[in-house]
Amino acid sequence: MYSDLFEQRNMYLDQILGERRSHRTFTSEYPPEDEIRRILHAGLLAPFAAAAVGTSHDYFRRFFVIGRGSKAMNTMAPLALAQVQRMGDGLEKEMAKNPAVREKAAAFAQRLAMIRKAGIVPGVGTAPFYIVVAERRGFPPVSLQSLAHCMENMWLKATALGLGFQLVSITSQLSDDPAFCEVLGISPGVWDLMGCAVGYPADELSPSIRPPVNDVTCWLE
Ligand SMILES: Cc1cc2nc3c(=O)[nH]c(=O)nc-3n(C[C@H](O)[C@H](O)[C@H](O)COP(=O)(O)O)c2cc1C
């Protein structure tokens, strides 16, 4: 009886884990706000670094939901693009000086150049909702790891709801940007940020393909 129940729970969980994909194109339809709230609730259930942030009375995790075409989005999108430009310039300088960086960062630099050329940061205004999650910086500084757990919970919940989800990792580079933080109503440098885009997926993606566990696992004696 119990084993049947656990088998069933695992069947659904494995299905959601396998179906979780990065969606990068979305339809124009807005998911209901209640579904977005359910995604945020899943984020709240994620683990957090209690020892790092535990003593603050002010809750250490915040969510900001920015709709496509909103006033906030119209301010944030150019700020995200400006950050891509700054990163691209910095990386180009570093690559010119350092052959090791040149080799390692070539693909990423190309990606930044493509975004600059398009003038649109994927996920910032390209889906019905751009969601920014803020986690107060604590000690030791582990808020980005904590945000990754939060994002994964949100991603799995979005998948279970049949919604598409895209990580927008440039968001973390905007944590110290005064203008970006002003739109969110938070102080720059106090919180770490991570972002994602959510909406109905425009394309159906196949389940994740990964190597067999045995090919990448070593049991040590
Ligand atoms: C730390 C991290 C940052 C990522 N940043 C982005 C991003 O900014 N934009 C994006 O479209 N995907 C981003 N991704 C998604 C990965 O590209 C994606 O998970 C990977 O290609 C595997 O594809 P899948 O998610 O469909 O399984 C990021 C993933 C991780 C773990």
Ligand as a Chemical Component Dictionary entry (heavy atoms), coordinates in Angstrom:
data_LIG
# 
_chem_comp.id                   LIG 
_chem_comp.type                 NON-POLYMER 
_chem_comp.pdbx_formal_charge   0 
_chem_comp.three_letter_code    LIG 
# 
loop_
_chem_comp_atom.comp_id 
_chem_comp_atom.atom_id 
_chem_comp_atom.alt_atom_id 
_chem_comp_atom.type_symbol 
_chem_comp_atom.charge 
_chem_comp_atom.model_Cartn_x 
_chem_comp_atom.model_Cartn_y 
_chem_comp_atom.model_Cartn_z 
_chem_comp_atom.pdbx_ordinal 
LIG C1  C1  C 0 23.657 28.994 -13.551 1  
LIG C2  C2  C 0 22.804 28.902 -14.785 2  
LIG C3  C3  C 0 22.569 30.038 -15.523 3  
LIG C4  C4  C 0 21.758 29.987 -16.666 4  
LIG N1  N1  N 0 21.478 31.130 -17.332 5  
LIG C5  C5  C 0 20.641 31.095 -18.373 6  
LIG C6  C6  C 0 20.243 32.306 -19.031 7  
LIG O1  O1  O 0 20.620 33.408 -18.640 8  
LIG N2  N2  N 0 19.410 32.219 -20.083 9  
LIG C7  C7  C 0 18.941 31.010 -20.548 10 
LIG O2  O2  O 0 18.177 30.994 -21.515 11 
LIG N3  N3  N 0 19.287 29.851 -19.946 12 
LIG C8  C8  C 0 20.107 29.871 -18.865 13 
LIG N4  N4  N 0 20.423 28.703 -18.217 14 
LIG C9  C9  C 0 19.806 27.442 -18.671 15 
LIG C10 C10 C 0 20.785 26.459 -19.281 16 
LIG O3  O3  O 0 21.301 26.959 -20.504 17 
LIG C11 C11 C 0 20.027 25.135 -19.479 18 
LIG O4  O4  O 0 19.582 24.675 -18.231 19 
LIG C12 C12 C 0 20.887 24.056 -20.138 20 
LIG O5  O5  O 0 21.205 24.436 -21.453 21 
LIG C13 C13 C 0 20.173 22.699 -20.159 22 
LIG O6  O6  O 0 18.924 22.786 -20.852 23 
LIG P1  P1  P 0 17.544 22.456 -20.134 24 
LIG O7  O7  O 0 17.325 23.466 -19.035 25 
LIG O8  O8  O 0 16.499 22.571 -21.200 26 
LIG O9  O9  O 0 17.626 21.050 -19.557 27 
LIG C14 C14 C 0 21.217 28.740 -17.074 28 
LIG C15 C15 C 0 21.460 27.608 -16.313 29 
LIG C16 C16 C 0 22.232 27.671 -15.178 30 
LIG C17 C17 C 0 22.440 26.419 -14.349 31 
# 
loop_
_chem_comp_bond.comp_id 
_chem_comp_bond.atom_id_1 
_chem_comp_bond.atom_id_2 
_chem_comp_bond.value_order 
_chem_comp_bond.pdbx_ordinal 
LIG C1  C2  SING 1  
LIG C2  C3  SING 2  
LIG C2  C16 DOUB 3  
LIG C3  C4  DOUB 4  
LIG C4  N1  SING 5  
LIG C4  C14 SING 6  
LIG N1  C5  DOUB 7  
LIG C5  C6  SING 8  
LIG C5  C8  SING 9  
LIG C6  O1  DOUB 10 
LIG C6  N2  SING 11 
LIG N2  C7  SING 12 
LIG C7  O2  DOUB 13 
LIG C7  N3  SING 14 
LIG N3  C8  DOUB 15 
LIG C8  N4  SING 16 
LIG N4  C9  SING 17 
LIG N4  C14 SING 18 
LIG C9  C10 SING 19 
LIG C10 O3  SING 20 
LIG C10 C11 SING 21 
LIG C11 O4  SING 22 
LIG C11 C12 SING 23 
LIG C12 O5  SING 24 
LIG C12 C13 SING 25 
LIG C13 O6  SING 26 
LIG O6  P1  SING 27 
LIG P1  O7  DOUB 28 
LIG P1  O8  SING 29 
LIG P1  O9  SING 30 
LIG C14 C15 DOUB 31 
LIG C15 C16 SING 32 
LIG C16 C17 SING 33 
# 
